[in-house]
Amino acid sequence: MSYPEPGCDECGRLIAKAHRVYRGHRYCSTCYARVFKPALCPNCGVSTRLPNNIASAICHACESARPCIRCTRIGRPIGKLTPSGPVCNSCAPYFRSPERCEGCGASSNRLSRVRRLGDARRLCPKCARADHRTCPSCRRSRLLIRDADGKEVCRRCCSGSETTCLQCGSITPAGRGALCEGCGWAKSVAIRLKAFADSFSSPHMVKRFEDFTSWLVATTGAQKTALKLERFLPLFLDIEQRWGDIPDYAELVAAFGVVRLRRSLLALRWMEETGRLVVDEKVKREGSDRRRILTTLAMFDRSSHGFALLSGFHNVMIAEQQLQGTSMRTVRLSMTAAAGMLRRASVMKLMPPTQAVLDSYLTRTPGQRAAVTRFVRYLVEHTAIEMQIPPTNPARAHQLKRRRQERRVLRLMDKPLTDAVSTRRWLGAALSYFHGLDAAVARAVKLEQISRRDGGLLVEWKGDEYWVPIVGRAANSGP
């Protein structure tokens, strides 16, 4: 015989339903009569049945009146009584085991059955609110109904009444409740800030985070602050753990890297504007170059011959950078050229690379001649490979450049000119191919300097006029 509930925790007898659950301990009817005896509650003095084997036992009313063990609020409806104390109905879902939603299959601890959807499935909040939309009046996500004017609004706003915000006194839609939208988001910021402040161990860093939150509200508004504040918390917690206060920029870059700091640009901007941090552009560039060097090394398998050559070259370049003051940008450019040459060697199946690989690489990418020179010198000096940089061939380089320009023109010629971006993209390719101008001209020229003429575009630049055609489907579109 199977039972939907476990047995009695006192005697072990199987029961279909517990007669009493006290602080997570289950009692059958027999054990309840044996253990729970009439007594006066030591807290409020009311006569009730209390377990005679628990000295600190109090009545159910006093148990429920204690603060929620999660949010510490008092007076909230009780959702669960745990051995550690009561949990309010708002926090009770966090004490449930996650289960699979019968609608989307996602794991959730807030499953419920929604009668209006016409089925008895247990759904997660997202599936349960699939028919909700944003009310155009109060901007809350709710079920919408049509008002007397045929406009879809929520049920509260449908009444047409308005309320006064208790915080600022402004008139607000009934669906907003006691606070207007601005004050509601400001309250959300205060709630989040109070919760996040408990994560810090130093009052000094709590003050720093509060100052940043106030600046963020003034800069981006309360709504964006409430939605984004949590993403900045790990950065401040790590700063507190490592240094106790905001360090200089070089230490931040060395510890977190440019990529992570780039994800917290608003925090860095606050530090810079308030004088707590001075951004060093040189350190910033070097940090970015180091990250890209590591990305270049990660392109090769660590057990491959190509990685061994590239790693050895990297060590030599870093030593040269430390001894001779070579810039990190030079190291990064040399590593990029070396990786490109090694990838070409893998394609040609000539590893380690030979003179044929070098010639093929420079034929395809003549602009890498200066950058790859250091890697060629490394191969000659540290390995048994014999090679040298071939002489330049201006005609060949010009031919390759024209081919690249031609391929770009062919790729863009049939795309419509629907906006300024597509127009400048086409001008960059056409001006380079037809007139030999730099592609940057298309980004620098102003829109008023571009006009239609003779089925093409006429560009005025530094006193001269340059005409480029519009072919294919682009001829019927405007810039």
C-alpha positions as CSV (number, residue, x, y, z in Angstrom):
1,M,0.0,0.0,0.0
2,S,1.4,3.4,-1.0
3,Y,0.8,6.7,0.9
4,P,1.1,10.2,-0.6
5,E,2.9,11.5,2.5
6,P,5.7,10.0,4.7
7,G,5.1,8.4,8.0
8,C,5.0,9.9,11.5
9,D,8.4,11.4,12.5
10,E,7.8,10.5,16.1
11,C,6.8,6.8,16.0
12,G,7.5,5.9,12.3
13,R,3.9,4.6,11.7
14,L,2.7,5.1,8.1
15,I,0.0,7.8,7.9
16,A,-2.0,9.2,5.0
17,K,-1.9,12.7,6.5
18,A,-0.1,14.2,9.4
19,H,-2.3,15.3,12.3
20,R,0.1,18.1,13.2
21,V,3.3,19.5,11.7
22,Y,5.4,21.5,14.2
23,R,8.7,23.1,13.1
24,G,9.0,20.6,10.3
25,H,8.3,17.6,12.5
26,R,5.3,15.4,11.6
27,Y,3.0,13.9,14.3
28,C,0.3,11.3,13.9
29,S,-2.9,11.6,16.0
30,T,-1.6,9.2,18.7
31,C,1.8,10.9,19.1
32,Y,0.1,14.3,19.0
33,A,-2.1,13.4,22.0
34,R,0.9,11.9,23.8
35,V,3.4,14.8,23.2
36,F,1.2,17.9,23.0
37,K,-0.2,18.7,26.5
38,P,-2.2,21.7,27.6
39,A,0.0,24.5,28.8
40,L,0.4,28.3,28.9
41,C,2.4,29.8,26.0
42,P,5.6,31.3,27.6
43,N,5.4,34.2,25.1
44,C,1.8,35.4,25.2
45,G,0.4,33.5,28.2
46,V,-2.5,31.9,26.2
47,S,-3.6,28.4,27.1
48,T,-2.8,26.0,24.2
49,R,-1.4,22.5,23.5
50,L,2.5,22.6,23.4
51,P,5.0,19.8,22.9
52,N,6.3,18.7,26.3
53,N,9.7,17.7,24.9
54,I,10.6,21.1,23.5
55,A,11.5,23.7,26.1
56,S,11.4,26.7,23.8
57,A,7.9,25.8,22.3
58,I,5.5,28.6,21.8
59,C,1.9,28.7,20.4
60,H,1.1,28.8,16.7
61,A,0.1,32.5,16.8
62,C,3.5,33.5,18.3
63,E,5.3,31.3,15.8
64,S,3.5,33.1,12.9
65,A,4.2,36.5,14.4
66,R,8.0,36.1,14.2
67,P,9.8,37.9,11.3
68,C,10.2,36.0,8.0
69,I,13.6,34.3,8.1
70,R,14.3,35.4,4.5
71,C,13.1,39.0,4.2
72,T,12.8,39.8,7.9
73,R,9.4,41.4,7.3
74,I,6.8,41.2,10.1
75,G,3.0,40.9,9.7
76,R,3.0,39.3,6.3
77,P,0.8,36.3,5.6
78,I,2.6,33.1,6.5
79,G,3.4,30.8,3.5
80,K,5.4,28.2,5.3
81,L,6.6,27.3,8.8
82,T,10.1,25.9,8.8
83,P,12.3,24.5,11.7
84,S,14.2,27.8,11.6
85,G,11.1,30.0,11.7
86,P,8.2,31.3,9.5
87,V,8.4,32.2,5.9
88,C,6.0,34.8,4.4
89,N,3.9,33.9,1.4
90,S,6.2,36.1,-0.9
91,C,9.3,34.1,0.1
92,A,7.7,30.7,0.3
93,P,8.4,29.7,-3.3
94,Y,12.1,30.0,-2.7
95,F,11.8,27.1,-0.3
96,R,10.2,24.8,-2.8
97,S,12.0,22.3,-4.9
98,P,12.0,23.3,-8.6
99,E,9.8,21.2,-10.9
100,R,9.4,21.1,-14.6
101,C,6.7,23.3,-16.2
102,E,4.1,21.3,-18.2
103,G,3.9,24.0,-20.8
104,C,7.5,24.9,-21.8
105,G,9.5,22.3,-19.8
106,A,11.5,24.9,-17.9
107,S,12.4,24.3,-14.3
108,S,10.6,26.6,-11.8
109,N,9.6,26.7,-8.2
110,R,6.5,28.8,-8.9
111,L,4.2,26.4,-10.8
112,S,0.5,27.0,-10.7
113,R,-2.7,26.0,-12.5
114,V,-4.5,28.7,-14.5
115,R,-8.2,28.1,-15.0
116,R,-8.8,30.8,-17.6
117,L,-6.4,29.0,-20.0
118,G,-8.7,26.0,-20.1
119,D,-6.4,23.3,-18.9
120,A,-5.2,21.8,-15.7
121,R,-1.5,21.9,-16.4
122,R,1.0,23.2,-13.9
123,L,2.7,26.2,-15.6
124,C,5.6,28.5,-14.8
125,P,4.9,32.2,-14.4
126,K,5.9,32.9,-18.0
127,C,3.5,30.4,-19.4
128,A,0.8,31.4,-16.9
129,R,1.0,35.0,-18.1
130,A,1.3,34.2,-21.8
131,D,-2.0,36.1,-22.5
132,H,-0.9,39.2,-20.6
133,R,0.1,42.4,-22.4
134,T,1.4,45.8,-21.4
135,C,-1.5,48.2,-20.5
136,P,-1.0,51.4,-22.5
137,S,-2.3,53.5,-19.6
138,C,-0.4,52.2,-16.5
139,R,2.3,50.3,-18.4
140,R,1.9,47.2,-16.3
141,S,1.7,43.7,-17.8
142,R,-1.9,42.5,-17.2
143,L,-4.9,41.0,-18.8
144,L,-6.4,43.6,-21.1
145,I,-10.1,44.3,-21.7
146,R,-11.9,46.8,-23.9
147,D,-13.2,50.0,-22.2
148,A,-16.1,52.1,-23.4
149,D,-14.0,53.7,-26.1
150,G,-12.9,50.3,-27.5
151,K,-9.4,50.8,-26.2
152,E,-7.7,47.8,-24.6
153,V,-6.6,48.5,-21.1
154,C,-6.3,46.6,-17.8
155,R,-9.3,46.1,-15.5
156,R,-8.1,48.8,-13.1
157,C,-7.6,51.4,-15.7
158,C,-10.9,50.5,-17.4
159,S,-12.8,52.2,-14.7
160,G,-11.4,55.5,-15.9
161,S,-10.5,56.7,-12.5
162,E,-7.2,58.2,-11.5
163,T,-5.3,58.3,-8.2
164,T,-2.8,60.6,-6.5
165,C,0.7,59.4,-6.0
166,L,1.4,59.2,-2.3
167,Q,5.1,60.1,-2.9
168,C,5.0,63.1,-5.2
169,G,1.3,64.0,-5.3
170,S,1.0,63.7,-9.1
171,I,-2.1,62.3,-10.9
172,T,-1.5,58.8,-12.1
173,P,-3.6,56.0,-13.7
174,A,-5.5,53.8,-11.3
175,G,-3.6,50.7,-12.5
176,R,-0.3,52.2,-11.0
177,G,-1.7,51.8,-7.5
178,A,-0.4,54.1,-4.7
179,L,2.7,55.3,-6.5
180,C,3.3,56.9,-10.0
181,E,5.6,55.2,-12.4
182,G,8.6,57.3,-11.5
183,C,8.2,56.9,-7.7
184,G,7.5,53.2,-8.2
185,W,10.9,52.7,-9.9
186,A,12.6,54.8,-7.3
187,K,11.1,52.5,-4.6
188,S,12.4,49.5,-6.5
189,V,15.9,51.1,-6.6
190,A,15.8,51.6,-2.8
191,I,14.7,48.0,-2.2
192,R,17.4,46.6,-4.4
193,L,20.0,48.9,-2.9
194,K,19.1,47.7,0.6
195,A,19.3,44.1,-0.4
196,F,22.6,44.5,-2.2
197,A,24.2,46.5,0.6
198,D,23.9,43.5,2.9
199,S,26.4,41.7,0.6
200,F,29.2,44.0,1.6
201,S,31.3,43.5,4.7
202,S,32.7,47.1,4.8
203,P,30.6,50.2,5.5
204,H,33.1,52.1,3.4
205,M,32.2,50.0,0.3
206,V,28.5,50.3,1.1
207,K,28.9,54.0,0.9
208,R,30.7,53.7,-2.4
209,F,27.9,51.6,-3.8
210,E,25.2,53.9,-2.6
211,D,27.1,56.9,-4.2
212,F,27.3,55.0,-7.5
213,T,23.6,54.1,-7.3
214,S,22.6,57.8,-6.7
215,W,24.8,58.8,-9.7
216,L,23.3,56.1,-11.9
217,V,19.8,57.3,-11.1
218,A,20.7,60.8,-12.0
219,T,22.4,59.7,-15.2
220,T,20.2,57.0,-16.6
221,G,16.9,57.3,-14.6
222,A,15.4,55.2,-11.8
223,Q,13.9,52.5,-14.2
224,K,17.2,51.6,-15.9
225,T,19.0,51.8,-12.5
226,A,16.5,49.3,-11.0
227,L,17.0,46.9,-14.0
228,K,20.8,47.2,-14.3
229,L,22.0,47.7,-10.7
230,E,22.5,44.0,-10.1
231,R,25.0,43.6,-12.9
232,F,27.5,46.0,-11.2
233,L,27.3,44.3,-7.8
234,P,30.0,41.6,-8.6
235,L,32.5,44.3,-9.6
236,F,32.2,46.2,-6.4
237,L,32.3,43.0,-4.3
238,D,35.5,41.8,-6.1
239,I,37.0,45.3,-5.5
240,E,36.2,45.0,-1.8
241,Q,37.6,41.5,-1.5
242,R,40.9,42.4,-3.3
243,W,41.7,45.9,-2.2
244,G,39.1,47.2,0.2
245,D,38.6,50.3,-1.9
246,I,38.9,51.4,-5.5
247,P,42.5,50.9,-6.7
248,D,44.3,52.6,-9.6
249,Y,43.4,51.8,-13.2
250,A,46.5,49.7,-13.9
251,E,45.6,47.3,-11.0
252,L,42.0,47.1,-12.2
253,V,43.1,46.1,-15.7
254,A,45.7,43.6,-14.5
255,A,43.1,41.9,-12.2
256,F,39.9,42.0,-14.3
257,G,41.1,42.6,-17.9
258,V,39.7,45.1,-20.4
259,V,36.8,42.9,-21.5
260,R,35.2,42.7,-18.0
261,L,35.8,46.4,-17.4
262,R,34.1,47.1,-20.7
263,R,31.0,45.4,-19.4
264,S,30.9,47.9,-16.5
265,L,31.5,51.1,-18.4
266,L,29.0,53.0,-16.3
267,A,30.8,52.1,-13.1
268,L,34.2,53.2,-14.6
269,R,32.6,56.4,-15.8
270,W,31.3,57.1,-12.3
271,M,34.8,56.4,-10.8
272,E,36.3,58.7,-13.4
273,E,33.8,61.6,-13.1
274,T,34.0,61.6,-9.3
275,G,37.8,61.5,-9.3
276,R,38.2,58.1,-7.8
277,L,39.9,56.7,-10.9
278,V,42.1,58.1,-13.6
279,V,41.9,56.1,-16.8
280,D,45.3,55.5,-18.4
281,E,44.8,55.1,-22.2
282,K,48.2,53.4,-22.6
283,V,47.3,50.8,-20.0
284,K,43.9,50.4,-21.6
285,R,45.4,49.8,-25.1
286,E,48.0,47.4,-23.7
287,G,45.3,45.4,-21.8
288,S,43.3,45.1,-25.0
289,D,46.4,44.0,-27.0
290,R,47.2,41.3,-24.3
291,R,43.7,39.9,-24.6
292,R,43.9,39.7,-28.4
293,I,47.3,38.0,-28.1
294,L,45.8,35.3,-25.9
295,T,43.0,34.9,-28.4
296,T,45.6,34.4,-31.2
297,L,47.4,31.7,-29.2
298,A,44.0,30.0,-28.5
299,M,43.5,29.5,-32.3
300,F,46.0,26.6,-32.3
301,D,45.8,23.2,-30.5
302,R,48.3,23.1,-27.7
303,S,49.7,19.8,-28.9
304,S,50.3,21.0,-32.5
305,H,53.6,22.1,-34.0
306,G,52.1,25.4,-35.0
307,F,51.3,26.3,-31.3
308,A,54.8,25.4,-30.3
309,L,56.3,27.8,-32.9
310,L,53.8,30.5,-32.0
311,S,54.2,30.1,-28.3
312,G,58.0,30.2,-28.6
313,F,57.8,33.4,-30.7
314,H,55.4,34.9,-28.1
315,N,58.0,34.3,-25.3
316,V,60.7,35.9,-27.4
317,M,58.6,38.9,-28.2
318,I,57.6,39.4,-24.5
319,A,61.2,39.2,-23.4
320,E,62.1,41.8,-26.1
321,Q,59.2,44.0,-24.9
322,Q,60.5,43.9,-21.3
323,L,64.2,44.5,-22.2
324,Q,64.0,46.8,-25.2
325,G,60.7,48.5,-24.5
326,T,58.9,47.2,-27.6
327,S,55.3,48.3,-27.5
328,M,52.6,45.7,-26.8
329,R,50.9,46.8,-30.1
330,T,54.0,45.7,-32.0
331,V,53.9,42.4,-30.2
332,R,50.2,41.9,-31.1
333,L,50.7,42.8,-34.7
334,S,53.6,40.4,-35.1
335,M,51.7,37.6,-33.4
336,T,48.7,38.2,-35.7
337,A,51.0,38.0,-38.8
338,A,52.8,34.9,-37.4
339,A,49.4,33.1,-36.8
340,G,48.3,34.0,-40.3
341,M,51.4,32.5,-41.8
342,L,51.1,29.3,-39.7
343,R,47.5,28.9,-40.7
344,R,48.6,29.2,-44.3
345,A,51.2,26.5,-43.7
346,S,48.5,24.2,-42.3
347,V,46.4,24.8,-45.4
348,M,49.4,24.0,-47.7
349,K,50.3,21.0,-45.4
350,L,53.9,22.4,-45.0
351,M,54.6,22.5,-41.3
352,P,57.0,23.8,-40.2
353,P,56.5,26.6,-42.7
354,T,58.9,26.9,-45.7
355,Q,59.8,29.7,-48.2
356,A,56.9,28.6,-50.3
357,V,54.5,29.3,-47.4
358,L,56.0,32.7,-46.8
359,D,55.7,33.6,-50.5
360,S,52.1,32.4,-50.7
361,Y,51.2,34.3,-47.5
362,L,52.7,37.6,-48.7
363,T,51.1,37.2,-52.1
364,R,47.7,37.0,-50.5
365,T,48.3,39.6,-47.8
366,P,51.1,42.0,-49.0
367,G,50.2,44.4,-46.2
368,Q,51.6,42.0,-43.6
369,R,55.2,42.2,-44.9
370,A,56.5,44.4,-42.1
371,A,54.6,42.6,-39.4
372,V,55.7,39.1,-40.4
373,T,59.4,40.1,-40.6
374,R,60.0,39.5,-36.9
375,F,58.5,36.0,-37.1
376,V,60.7,35.1,-40.1
377,R,63.7,36.3,-38.2
378,Y,62.7,34.2,-35.2
379,L,62.3,31.1,-37.4
380,V,65.8,31.6,-38.9
381,E,67.5,32.3,-35.6
382,H,65.8,29.7,-33.4
383,T,65.0,26.8,-35.7
384,A,66.7,25.1,-38.7
385,I,64.3,26.8,-41.1
386,E,65.9,28.8,-43.9
387,M,63.8,31.6,-45.5
388,Q,64.0,35.3,-46.3
389,I,61.5,38.0,-47.1
390,P,61.0,38.1,-50.9
391,P,61.5,41.4,-52.8
392,T,58.4,43.6,-53.1
393,N,56.3,43.5,-56.3
394,P,54.4,46.7,-56.5
395,A,52.6,45.6,-59.6
396,R,51.4,42.4,-58.0
397,A,50.3,44.3,-54.9
398,H,48.3,46.8,-57.0
399,Q,46.7,44.0,-58.9
400,L,45.6,42.2,-55.7
401,K,44.2,45.5,-54.3
402,R,42.2,46.1,-57.5
403,R,40.8,42.6,-57.2
404,R,39.7,43.2,-53.7
405,Q,38.1,46.4,-54.6
406,E,36.3,44.7,-57.6
407,R,35.0,41.9,-55.4
408,R,33.6,44.5,-52.9
409,V,31.9,46.5,-55.7
410,L,30.3,43.3,-57.1
411,R,29.1,42.3,-53.7
412,L,27.4,45.7,-53.1
413,M,26.2,46.7,-56.6
414,D,22.8,44.8,-56.3
415,K,22.0,45.9,-52.8
416,P,19.5,48.8,-52.5
417,L,20.5,52.2,-51.0
418,T,17.8,52.4,-48.3
419,D,19.5,54.7,-45.8
420,A,22.7,56.7,-45.2
421,V,24.6,53.7,-44.0
422,S,24.1,51.7,-47.2
423,T,24.8,54.8,-49.3
424,R,28.1,55.4,-47.5
425,R,29.0,51.8,-47.8
426,W,28.5,51.8,-51.6
427,L,30.3,55.2,-51.9
428,G,33.4,53.8,-50.1
429,A,33.6,50.9,-52.5
430,A,32.8,52.9,-55.7
431,L,35.1,55.8,-54.9
432,S,38.0,53.5,-54.2
433,Y,37.5,51.4,-57.3
434,F,36.5,54.1,-59.9
435,H,38.5,57.1,-58.6
436,G,41.3,55.7,-56.4
437,L,40.1,57.6,-53.4
438,D,40.5,56.3,-49.9
439,A,37.4,54.5,-48.5
440,A,37.4,56.9,-45.5
441,V,36.2,59.7,-47.8
442,A,32.8,58.1,-47.8
443,R,32.6,58.4,-44.0
444,A,33.9,62.0,-44.0
445,V,31.7,63.4,-46.8
446,K,28.5,65.1,-45.6
447,L,25.1,64.1,-46.9
448,E,24.5,67.6,-48.5
449,Q,27.6,66.9,-50.6
450,I,25.9,63.9,-52.2
451,S,23.4,64.4,-55.0
452,R,21.7,62.5,-57.8
453,R,22.8,63.1,-61.4
454,D,22.7,61.2,-64.7
455,G,21.5,58.0,-63.0
456,G,24.2,58.0,-60.4
457,L,25.6,59.8,-57.4
458,L,27.7,62.9,-57.6
459,V,30.0,63.6,-54.7
460,E,31.7,66.9,-54.0
461,W,35.0,66.5,-52.2
462,K,37.7,69.2,-51.7
463,G,36.6,71.2,-54.6
464,D,36.3,68.3,-57.1
465,E,33.3,66.3,-58.2
466,Y,33.3,62.5,-58.4
467,W,30.5,60.6,-60.2
468,V,29.7,57.0,-59.3
469,P,27.1,54.8,-60.9
470,I,24.1,53.1,-59.2
471,V,23.5,49.8,-60.9
472,G,21.2,46.8,-60.4
473,R,18.3,47.1,-57.9
474,A,20.0,50.1,-56.2
475,A,19.0,52.3,-59.2
476,N,15.4,52.3,-58.0
477,S,16.2,53.2,-54.4
478,G,17.0,56.5,-52.8
479,P,20.1,57.3,-50.7
